[in-house]
């Protein structure tokens, strides 16, 4: 199996049990539930059904609940479909009345305050592009000229390319979705149209009130405000999704590959996991094989350092959902052969966060040392005895050539490692605290850990491994113990 993780999207094409299990066996690590197309009240039932299905099949699978976010759309159209021509004059006006070829209505009351002359407005995934010529307060409309004509129909998305709209980060539907995701519970939550770290903090408050404060949050980077505020977002979020769809509308298309590379690099440097998404194998929605360009796109994202690659319509509505997962995993496996672990050790800072005094924290320094040791001592595996998964995440930053095995007593924490590059998790009940609350020492767990991995056919005689842990085992974020063992 590939070490780059594969995220696939749930939808009509893969609702059946047989298809879902086939996707899991093909290499799907995370299933994305899109709350834009799934009612929040149904999220709990779907999550539990899929989790039970994965459990019966004996396949680890994480659930990512993707919130719709405050996406702006035009109102219903009359007629239902119409075309705008290059050079045509058209108004944009706030309100909920029907949109017409003469005036497109936007249900945002501050439209005339937040949009200025010469700002550009994209409609229908950028197929239509307008430029504001005048803010006419007397008429209550933005007078626009069509720069790029095309089709408009009911409820199409509208992007304001230079405008900073005063939109709340969480919609009522988002709040309902977050509460449902907490109840399920989902393993990850993705927030759409994040603009700043305030949006992430607002989501954490909702999750805390819902009794699930620990669910990791993924910030979807797709708007120009997010790119302007990326440093603050990276400090607050657990991970990032490079959402190239709306990003390609908000920014010139030729800038998207460069923005993608920069976002992946910054996530690698700061220790945040990163998912690359949108149209990665788009042609497989209709065809059994992808284009060569799509294969190159997936491989280059992996070589740049993405932790995961995502399928959207390919699995949600495509004709070949299982083949799309198989193809993604196969391309990832080939690309990973070219990752240079030594180069990453030299290039990445030894710590995504610096301890007081300007030196790496001990746990970060040990993770870096273990990856260096894996090269110099030609280790066969790095084994993490883990309650929380933080050690494995630190190690995965450097993309070691040898496998990363995590032995954890807790299923929930294990699922949350499903997005982390190169990590394979095993249930390890021996590490649980005893009835008195005392946890075993790492030294006491070496023998049962080796026995488990030998039974799983991951280790054999003469293998040399490094085992990492924290003392005590149940202390969050403390890697302070390393031992090399020759089997």
QUIRA-V143646 format. One record per residue. N is the residue number from 1. RES is the residue in three letters. SS is DSSP state (H for helix, E for strand, - for the rest). BURIAL is I if it has 16 or more other C-alpha atoms within 10 Angstrom, else O. Layout:
# QUIRA-V143646
((N RES SS BURIAL) (N RES SS BURIAL))
This chain:
# QUIRA-V143646
((1 UNK - O) (2 UNK - I) (3 UNK - I) (4 UNK - I) (5 UNK E I) (6 UNK E I) (7 UNK E I) (8 UNK E I) (9 UNK E I) (10 UNK - I) (11 UNK - I) (12 UNK H O) (13 UNK H I) (14 UNK H I) (15 UNK - O) (16 UNK - O) (17 UNK H O) (18 UNK H O) (19 UNK H O) (20 UNK H I) (21 UNK H I) (22 UNK H I) (23 UNK H I) (24 UNK H I) (25 UNK H I) (26 UNK H I) (27 UNK - I) (28 UNK E I) (29 UNK E I) (30 UNK E I) (31 UNK E I) (32 UNK E I) (33 UNK E I) (34 UNK E I) (35 UNK - I) (36 UNK - O) (37 UNK - O) (38 UNK - I) (39 UNK - O) (40 UNK H I) (41 UNK H O) (42 UNK H O) (43 UNK H I) (44 UNK H I) (45 UNK H O) (46 UNK H I) (47 UNK H I) (48 UNK H O) (49 UNK H O) (50 UNK H I) (51 UNK H I) (52 UNK H O) (53 UNK H I) (54 UNK H I) (55 UNK H O) (56 UNK H O) (57 UNK H O) (58 UNK - O) (59 UNK - O) (60 UNK - I) (61 UNK - I) (62 UNK E I) (63 UNK E I) (64 UNK E I) (65 UNK E I) (66 UNK E I) (67 UNK - I) (68 UNK - I) (69 UNK - I) (70 UNK - I) (71 UNK - O) (72 UNK - I) (73 UNK E I) (74 UNK E I) (75 UNK - I) (76 UNK - I) (77 UNK E I) (78 UNK - O) (79 UNK - O) (80 UNK - O) (81 UNK E O) (82 UNK E O) (83 UNK E O) (84 UNK E I) (85 UNK - O) (86 UNK - O) (87 UNK - O) (88 UNK - O) (89 UNK E I) (90 UNK E I) (91 UNK E I) (92 UNK E I) (93 UNK E I) (94 UNK E I) (95 UNK - I) (96 UNK - O) (97 UNK - I) (98 UNK - I) (99 UNK E I) (100 UNK - I) (101 UNK - I) (102 UNK - O) (103 UNK E I) (104 UNK E I) (105 UNK E I) (106 UNK E I) (107 UNK - O) (108 UNK - I) (109 UNK - O) (110 UNK - O) (111 UNK H I) (112 UNK H I) (113 UNK H O) (114 UNK H O) (115 UNK - I) (116 UNK - I) (117 UNK - O) (118 UNK - O) (119 UNK - O) (120 UNK E I) (121 UNK E I) (122 UNK E I) (123 UNK E I) (124 UNK - I) (125 UNK - I) (126 UNK - I) (127 UNK - O) (128 UNK E I) (129 UNK E I) (130 UNK E I) (131 UNK E I) (132 UNK E I) (133 UNK E I) (134 UNK E I) (135 UNK E I) (136 UNK E O) (137 UNK - O) (138 UNK - O) (139 UNK - O) (140 UNK - O) (141 UNK E I) (142 UNK E I) (143 UNK E I) (144 UNK E I) (145 UNK E I) (146 UNK E I) (147 UNK E I) (148 UNK E I) (149 UNK - I) (150 UNK E I) (151 UNK E O) (152 UNK E I) (153 UNK E I) (154 UNK - I) (155 UNK - I) (156 UNK - I) (157 UNK E I) (158 UNK E I) (159 UNK E I) (160 UNK E I) (161 UNK - I) (162 UNK - I) (163 UNK - I) (164 UNK - O) (165 UNK - O) (166 UNK - O) (167 UNK - O) (168 UNK - O) (169 UNK - I) (170 UNK - I) (171 UNK - O) (172 UNK H O) (173 UNK H I) (174 UNK H I) (175 UNK H I) (176 UNK H I) (177 UNK H I) (178 UNK H I) (179 UNK H I) (180 UNK H I) (181 UNK H I) (182 UNK H I) (183 UNK H I) (184 UNK H I) (185 UNK - I) (186 UNK - I) (187 UNK - I) (188 UNK E I) (189 UNK E I) (190 UNK E I) (191 UNK E I) (192 UNK - I) (193 UNK - I) (194 UNK - I) (195 UNK - I) (196 UNK - I) (197 UNK H I) (198 UNK H O) (199 UNK H I) (200 UNK H I) (201 UNK H O) (202 UNK H O) (203 UNK H I) (204 UNK H I) (205 UNK H O) (206 UNK H I) (207 UNK H I) (208 UNK H O) (209 UNK H O) (210 UNK - O) (211 UNK - O) (212 UNK - I) (213 UNK - O) (214 UNK - O) (215 UNK - I) (216 UNK E I) (217 UNK E I) (218 UNK E I) (219 UNK E I) (220 UNK E I) (221 UNK E I) (222 UNK - I) (223 UNK - I) (224 UNK H I) (225 UNK H I) (226 UNK H I) (227 UNK H I) (228 UNK H O) (229 UNK - O) (230 UNK H I) (231 UNK H O) (232 UNK H O) (233 UNK H I) (234 UNK H I) (235 UNK H O) (236 UNK H I) (237 UNK - I) (238 UNK - I) (239 UNK E I) (240 UNK E I) (241 UNK E I) (242 UNK E I) (243 UNK E I) (244 UNK H I) (245 UNK H O) (246 UNK H I) (247 UNK H I) (248 UNK H I) (249 UNK H I) (250 UNK H I) (251 UNK - I) (252 UNK - O) (253 UNK H O) (254 UNK H O) (255 UNK H O) (256 UNK H I) (257 UNK H O) (258 UNK H O) (259 UNK H I) (260 UNK H I) (261 UNK H I) (262 UNK H O) (263 UNK H I) (264 UNK H I) (265 UNK H I) (266 UNK H I) (267 UNK H I) (268 UNK H I) (269 UNK H I) (270 UNK H I) (271 UNK - I) (272 UNK - I) (273 UNK E I) (274 UNK E I) (275 UNK E I) (276 UNK E I) (277 UNK E I) (278 UNK - I) (279 UNK - I) (280 UNK - I) (281 UNK - I) (282 UNK H I) (283 UNK H I) (284 UNK H I) (285 UNK H I) (286 UNK - O) (287 UNK - I) (288 UNK - O) (289 UNK - O) (290 UNK - I) (291 UNK - O) (292 UNK H O) (293 UNK H O) (294 UNK H I) (295 UNK H I) (296 UNK H O) (297 UNK H O) (298 UNK H I) (299 UNK H I) (300 UNK H O) (301 UNK H I) (302 UNK H I) (303 UNK H O) (304 UNK H I) (305 UNK - I) (306 UNK - I) (307 UNK - I) (308 UNK E I) (309 UNK E I) (310 UNK E I) (311 UNK E I) (312 UNK - I) (313 UNK H I) (314 UNK H I) (315 UNK H I) (316 UNK H I) (317 UNK - I) (318 UNK - I) (319 UNK - I) (320 UNK - I) (321 UNK H I) (322 UNK H I) (323 UNK H I) (324 UNK H I) (325 UNK H I) (326 UNK H I) (327 UNK H I) (328 UNK H I) (329 UNK H I) (330 UNK H I) (331 UNK H I) (332 UNK H I) (333 UNK H I) (334 UNK H O) (335 UNK H I) (336 UNK H I) (337 UNK - O) (338 UNK - O) (339 UNK - I) (340 UNK - O) (341 UNK H I) (342 UNK H I) (343 UNK H O) (344 UNK H I) (345 UNK H I) (346 UNK H O) (347 UNK H O) (348 UNK - I) (349 UNK - I) (350 UNK - I) (351 UNK - I) (352 UNK - I) (353 UNK - I) (354 UNK E O) (355 UNK - O) (356 UNK - O) (357 UNK - O) (358 UNK - O) (359 UNK - O) (360 UNK E I) (361 UNK - I) (362 UNK H O) (363 UNK H I) (364 UNK H I) (365 UNK H I) (366 UNK H I) (367 UNK H I) (368 UNK H I) (369 UNK H O) (370 UNK H I) (371 UNK H I) (372 UNK H I) (373 UNK H I) (374 UNK H I) (375 UNK H O) (376 UNK H O) (377 UNK - O) (378 UNK - O) (379 UNK - I) (380 UNK - I) (381 UNK E I) (382 UNK E I) (383 UNK E I) (384 UNK E I) (385 UNK E I) (386 UNK - I) (387 UNK - I) (388 UNK - I) (389 UNK - I) (390 UNK H I) (391 UNK H I) (392 UNK H I) (393 UNK H I) (394 UNK H I) (395 UNK H I) (396 UNK H I) (397 UNK - I) (398 UNK - I) (399 UNK - I) (400 UNK - I) (401 UNK - I) (402 UNK - I) (403 UNK E I) (404 UNK E I) (405 UNK E I) (406 UNK E I) (407 UNK E I) (408 UNK E I) (409 UNK - I) (410 UNK - I) (411 UNK H O) (412 UNK H O) (413 UNK H I) (414 UNK H I) (415 UNK H I) (416 UNK - I) (417 UNK - I) (418 UNK - I) (419 UNK - I) (420 UNK - I) (421 UNK - I) (422 UNK - I) (423 UNK E I) (424 UNK E I) (425 UNK E I) (426 UNK E I) (427 UNK E O) (428 UNK - I) (429 UNK H O) (430 UNK H I) (431 UNK H I) (432 UNK - I) (433 UNK - O) (434 UNK - O) (435 UNK - O) (436 UNK - O) (437 UNK - O) (438 UNK - O) (439 UNK - I) (440 UNK - I) (441 UNK - O) (442 UNK H I) (443 UNK H O) (444 UNK H O) (445 UNK H O) (446 UNK H O) (447 UNK H O) (448 UNK H O) (449 UNK H I) (450 UNK H I) (451 UNK H O) (452 UNK H I) (453 UNK H I) (454 UNK H O) (455 UNK H O) (456 UNK - O) (457 UNK - O) (458 UNK - O) (459 UNK - I) (460 UNK - O) (461 UNK - O) (462 UNK - O) (463 UNK - O) (464 UNK E I) (465 UNK E I) (466 UNK E I) (467 UNK E I) (468 UNK E I) (469 UNK E I) (470 UNK - I) (471 UNK - O) (472 UNK - I) (473 UNK - I) (474 UNK - I) (475 UNK - O) (476 UNK - O) (477 UNK - I) (478 UNK - I) (479 UNK - I) (480 UNK - I) (481 UNK E I) (482 UNK E I) (483 UNK E O) (484 UNK E I) (485 UNK E O) (486 UNK E O) (487 UNK - O))
